[in-house]
Amino acid sequence: MEAAAVVLPEFSLIVLGVLLRRWAWRSPGFWVDLERLVYFVLFPALLLRTTLAADLAAGGTGSALLAALGALAAGALVGALVRWFPGVDRVTAASGWQTAFRFNTYLALALVDDRGPAALALMGVLLGVTVPAVNVLAVLALARGTATSSGRGAVVSALGAVVRNPLIVATVVGLLGNVAGLALPEPVDATLGRIAAAAVPLGLLTVGAALRLRELDPSGWLLSGYLAAVKLLVVPAAALALLALLEVEGDQRAVVLAFAVVPPATASYVLAARMGGNGGFVSAHISVATTAALGTVPLWLLLTG
């Protein structure tokens, strides 16, 4: 019950986003603009402030990062089996594969928001390293799966977007400032604090608003169920095994676990659609996986204390 109580506020905001999108603010433009605000302003402010003030000398950061990368690698390897699923074409396989290891950054940050600046800073470091890695993997797979000139052109565009990703930029700037010993003036820090405070709740509302439960054919349900099991079960299990092997404890362990248990990123749909993949399947699958995560995330937290 305690584990469920920890994630209840986060998932309540996701459900509220679903309800608001359905019965209140139905205009797609409103939610697109809100998501842009969260993505380009609120979360970068949160990551910049926390990484700038983080204690980078704290032990366990390297091992935590290694465990996170290992868990993603496990998801990518097991998820790659979709290529041999009966009735699944290579475009759909490439489009869906990325959801076996890509992660919802908003929810990952939300799960460690109450653990203090050190936990948020560590999550920022994990995101700064893993977001480029998973985007490169997804782009290369989709380029190969679609095998079109527009797909190859999208590779350059997507990789450029990785470099300009505001979450990565904010994390890198914060870490460089931290190493240089810089500190924000009190008024600036207070202002960023106010901005950052809105990041998590508004980010979770946009996650809920983006959910679209569409019909899937029988093969689609089988594929979606398999990919959801990989992301929500295999990846967390791999993370826990690596955390135990590397003897990572305390907040570092909690951050890596939060990183591993979240559902796929909603941005997976955008990338699939941009590169000529099966965007309809990805959109439906992400909604299915996010809904399933309502049960799996509290369960993982309960089983792991």
N, C-alpha and C positions, 0 to 999 in steps of 0.2 A: 504493500500500500504506500510505503514511503517513496519508493521509486516512481510509482505512478503519480504521486503528488508533485514530484520534482518536475516532470514534463507536462503536467496538466495545464499550466498557464500557457506554455508554448503551443500545444495542440489546440487549446481553446481559442487562441488567436487565429490559428489556421482555419478552424471551423467558422469563426466569425467572419473571416475573409470570404469564405464560400457563401455564407448567408448574405453578406453585404453585396457581393457581386450579383447574386441571384435576385434579391428583392429590393435593394436600395439603389446603389450606384451601378446601373447596368451598362453604362457607356464604357466600351473598351478603352476609349481614349483616356478616361480618368485613371484607370489602373495602369495603363502604359506609362503615363506621366508620373504616377506615384512610384512605380518601380524604378524609373529613371532617377528620381530624387534619391531613393534609397541606395541605388547602385553607384551613382556618381558623387553623392554628397555625404549621406548619413553614415554608411558603413566605412567609407574611406576615412572620415573624421574619427570614427571609433578606433580603427586599426592604427592610424597615425598616432593618436594620443596614447594608446596602450603600449605600442612597441617602442615609442620614444622613451617612456618611463619605465620600461621593463628592466629587471635585473638579469642581464644576459649571462652573467657568471654563474647563475643557478645551475646545479647539476641535473643531469638527466635529459637535457634538451636534445643532444645528439642521438641518444638511444630512443627517445620518443619519436623523433623524425624517422629513424630507421624502421621502427615498428609500423608507423603510418604508411611509409612507402611499401613495406613488405605486404601489408594488408591490401593495399591497392593492387599490387602485382598479383596477389592471389585471386582477387576479383577479376582482373583482366584475363588471367590464364584459364580459370574455370568458365568464365563467361564466353571465351572464344569457342567453346563447344557448340554454340548456336549455329555455327557455319554448317554443321552436319545434321541439323534438325530437319526432319522430313517436311517438305512443303514450304520451307522458308527460303526465299530467294536471297541472293547475295546482298542486294541493296537493303532489304529489311534486316538481314543479319548484321551488316555494318552499322546500320542506324541504331539497332537495339543494343549492340555490344557495348557501346560507350556507357550505357546506363548501369552496367555491372560494376563500374568503378568510379564514375563521376559522382559527386556528392553535393548536397544542398548546403552551400556556404552559410546562408542566412540561419538555417536551423542549427548547424554546427556551432555557430557563434552564440546563438541563443541558449544552447544547452550549457555553455560555460560562463554565461554572462554574470551569474551570481557568485562565481568563484574568485572574483577579484581580478586586478590588473595583470598579475603574473600569468594566470590561466588564459586570459584573453590574448596576451602578448604571445604566448606559446602557440595558441591557435592561429594567430596571425602569421607566425613563422611557418607553421605547417601549410597554411594556405599559400603563402608566398612561394613555397617550393613545389607543392603538388598541383596547384592550379595550372601552371604552364605545362607540367608533365602530362596531365590527363587530357588537356586540350590538344597537345601535339599528337598523342595517341589516337584521339577521336578523329582529328582532321585527317591523319594519314589513312586510317581505316576507311573513312567515308570516301576519300579521294580514290582509293583502290576499289571500293565497292561500287561506286558510281561510274568510274572510269570514263569521264567525259572531260572535254576541254573546259567547260564551265566549272567542273569539280576541281581541276588543277588550278584554275584561277582563284577559286575560293580558298585553296590552301594558303596562298600568299596573304589573302585578305584576312583569313582567320588567324594565322600566325601573327600578323601585325596587330590584330585585336588583342591577342594574348599579351604582347609587349605593352600595349596601351591600357591594359586592364586596370581600372582605378583601384581595385583591391590590392593588386600586386604593387602598383606604384606607391600607394600609401604605406604598405608594409616595408618596401625597400627604403623609402625616404625616412620612415621612422627608425628603422634599424641603423641606417647610416648616421642619422642624428644622434642615436643612442651611443654608437661607438665613438663619435666625435665629442661626446660629453655635453651635447646641447640640451637646453631645457626651455620650455615655453614660458613666456612671461605669464604671470598669474591671470591677468584679464583674458589673454588669448586661450589659456588652458581652460578657464572657466567657461568661455564661450564654446569651445570645442566639446566640453563636457555636456553642455546643454544639447548641442546638436547630436552628439553620439547617443544620448539617452533615448532619442526617438528612433534609432536605427533598428533595434531588435523588434519592438512591437509593430512598427510599420512594415518591416521586412517580412514578418510572419503573415501579416494581412495579405500582402501581395502573393505569397506562396499559396494561400488558400484561394485567392481570386483566380489564380492561374489554373486550378484543377479543372479538368474536363473529363468526365467519365463517359466515354463513347463506347459503342458496341464493338466487340472484337469477335472475329470468327473463331471457330474451335482451335485452329492452329495458332491464332493470335493469342488466345488465352493460355495455351500451353507455353508459348514463348515468353509471354509476360510473366507467368508464374515462375518459370525457371529463372529469368533474369532478376525478378524480385527476390527469389530465394538466395541467389548469389550475393546480391548487394546487402540484403538485410540479415542474412544468416552466415554465409561463408566469410565475407569480409570482416564482420565483428569477431567471429571465431578465430580467424587468422591473426587479428590484432591482439586478442587476448593471449594467444599462444606466444606471440612474439614479445609481448609485454612481460610475460612470465619468464621467457628465456633470457631476455635482456635485463631482467630485474628492475623494471621501471615501476615506481610506486608513487603514491600521493597524488598531487594535482596533475603531474605529467601523465600518469596512468588514466586519470579521469578525462583529461583533454583528448588523448588519443582514442579512447573509447567513444567519446562523444563524436569525434571526427569519423569514426568507422561505422557507427550505427545509423546514421541519417540516410534518408532515401535519396534517389538520384536527383541531380540538378535539373531544374526546369529549363536551363539554358541548353540542355541536350536537344530539345525540340527545335530551338532556333537554329542550331548548327545543322541538324539533319535537314531542315527545310531549306536553308541557305545553300547547301551543297547537293541538292537534288535527291536526298534520301527519302525514306518513308516517314515523313513528319507526322502523319496521322497516327501511325502505330506508336511512335515515341510519345506523343502527347497523351494518348490513352494509357499507355503503360506507366508513365510517370504518375498519373493520377491514381492508378491501381496501387503502385508501390508506395506512394505517400500515404494512401489510406491504410494499407497494411502496416505501415510503420507506426500507426497509432497503437498497435498492439505489441510490435516487436521491440520498439525502443524502451518502453517501461520494463519489459521482460528482461532485456539484457542488463539494464541498470539494476534490476532486482536480483538477478542471478550473480552479478559481480559485486554486489554491495556498494 
